[in-house]
Amino acid sequence: MFRLLRKFRKNEEGASAIEFAFLMPIILLLSFYILETSWYFTRIVVFDRAVRIVTNDIYVGAVGSAGLTAADLEKEICDEFFLSGTSSSCRSSLVLELTEVTDFTSLPTDDAECISFNSSNQVVRPLVDFNVGTGSSVIFLRACFSTEFLLPGIGFALNVGNSDGRHNMISSAAFINEPT
């Protein structure tokens, strides 16, 4: 019996499999952490780009600001924000706020309003100001897009998400309406 145990103790076959078993979960965790972080920041950049493009379209008059509705603006942003999924899911997760700015004290000072969920897991859309202003008025646009993480239980998502497991991407821009 002792001979068998000595032989087993000297046998080093499978040692690399044990090292692999210890290190592979750490390597996978780091890989998924990098993937989630990269996806998160890529989506933020693309969302901010979509808001800037639509703001520029309003500024140069490509989108008529006189009859502009929240649905029109949401559609334009979701069409530009190609990493948002389908257009309907994008529009249901997007909250837009347009505020006319008369002086520096009329800028919104509170946090952006984003969608939330009630106790029965139904979407609650906040009431926000949507004032497209008149010709030559300064407009402040704030957009909030609420989305889920790819891997909600790993690393980066644990530190950034809301209590409901989602995260909010907020972009803002200011522009002057074209004179009428």
N, C-alpha and C positions, 0 to 999 in steps of 0.2 A: 504494500500500500504506500509506504514512504517513497519507494522508488518511482511509483506512478506520480506522486505529488511533485517530486524533484524534477521529473521529466516535464511535467506540465508547467512548472515554474520557469524552466529554462527555455521553453518553447515561446518564441516571439511572433508566431504567425497570428495575424489579426490585430496586431498593435496599431496599425494605421487605421483600421476600421473604428477602433475605439476613439482615436484622436479625431477622426472624421465625425463621429457621432457627437462629440463634445463641441466641435467648432462649427459644424454646419448650421445649427439654429442661430448662432450669432451672426454668421455670414448672411444668412437669409434675412434676418431682422434688419441688418444694416442695409442690405440691398433694397428691401421694401421701404425702409425709412427714406433712402435717397430717392426712390421712385415717387413716393407720396409727396415729398418736399418739392421735387422738380415739377410735378403735375400741379401742385398748389400755386406755385409762383408763376408758372406758365399761364394758367387760367387767369390770374390776377392781371398780368400784363395784357393779355388778349381782351379781357373785359374792359380795362381802362382804355385800350385802343378803340374798341367799339364805341364807347361813350364819347371819346374825342372826335371820331369820324362823324357821328351823328350831330354832335355840337357844331362841328364845322359846316355840315350840311344845312343846319338851321341858320347859322351865321351868314352864309353866302346866299341864302334864299332858295336852296335846292329843295328844302322841305318848307312849305308855307307855314309861317308861324301864326298867321291870323286864324286859321281854322284848325290848328294843331290840337290833337287830343292825346290823352295819355296812352290810349291803345295804339295810335299811330307811332308815337315815339317808342313804345315798348317793342312794336314790330320791327322798327328800324334798327334798334339796338340788338335785338335777338337775331336779326338777319346778319349783322356784322360780327356778332359773338358766336363764332362757329364752334367753340368748344363747350357750348351750353346744352347740347343734346337737341331734342326736337324743339320746334318753335313754340308749341303749346306748353311744354314743360318749362321752357325758358320764361315765357310770359307769366306763368303762374308763380314763378320764384322771384320775379323782378318787381321792385317798388321804385317808382320815380317821384321825385319832388322837384318842382319848379317854383322858385320864389323870385319875385321882382325885388331888386335891391335899389333902394332910393339913396341910401348912404351907408357908411360902414357899420352903423349900429343895427341895420336891418338884415345883416347876414345871419343865417341860422347859427345859433350857438350850441344847440343840443346835438346829441348823436343822431345819426341817420336812422330812419324808421325802416325796419326790415320785417319780412313775414315771420310769424311765429306759429306755434301749434297750441291748441287748447288741450284740456285733459282727455278728450276723446280723439286726439290726434288729427284734428281737422285744421286746415290752414286758416289763419287769422291774418287778414290784410289790414294794415293800419290806414287810417285816414291821413292823407298828407296834402299839403298845399300844391296845387297845380295851376299856376298863373303864368301864362305865356307872355304877359305884358303887352305893351304897345310899341310902336316904332321908336327907335332910339333909346329904349329902356334897357337897363342892365339886368340880366337874368342869371340866377345861380341854379345850376342843375346838380342834383345829387341822386345817384342811382345805387341801389343796394340789391345785390343778387345773392340769394341764399341757396346753398347747395350742400350735398353730402360728400364725405371723403370716399376715396376708393377703398381704403383699408382703415376703417374707423378705429380699430383696436390696437393700432401699432404706432408707436413713437410720436411723430410729429402731430398726428391727428388728436392725440390725447392732450396736447398742450394748447391747441388753437381752437378747438370746437366749442360750440355753445353747450348748454345743458341738454339740448335735444339732439346732440350728435351732428349738428350741421355747422357750417361756418358761413360768415357773411363777407362778401367782397363789396367794398364801397368805393365808388369813384365819383369825383365831383369836377365840375367845370363851370366857368363863368363866361358869358358872352354878351355882346350888345346886339339887340335886334336891329335889323336893317331899317333905316328910316322909311316911312310910308309916304 
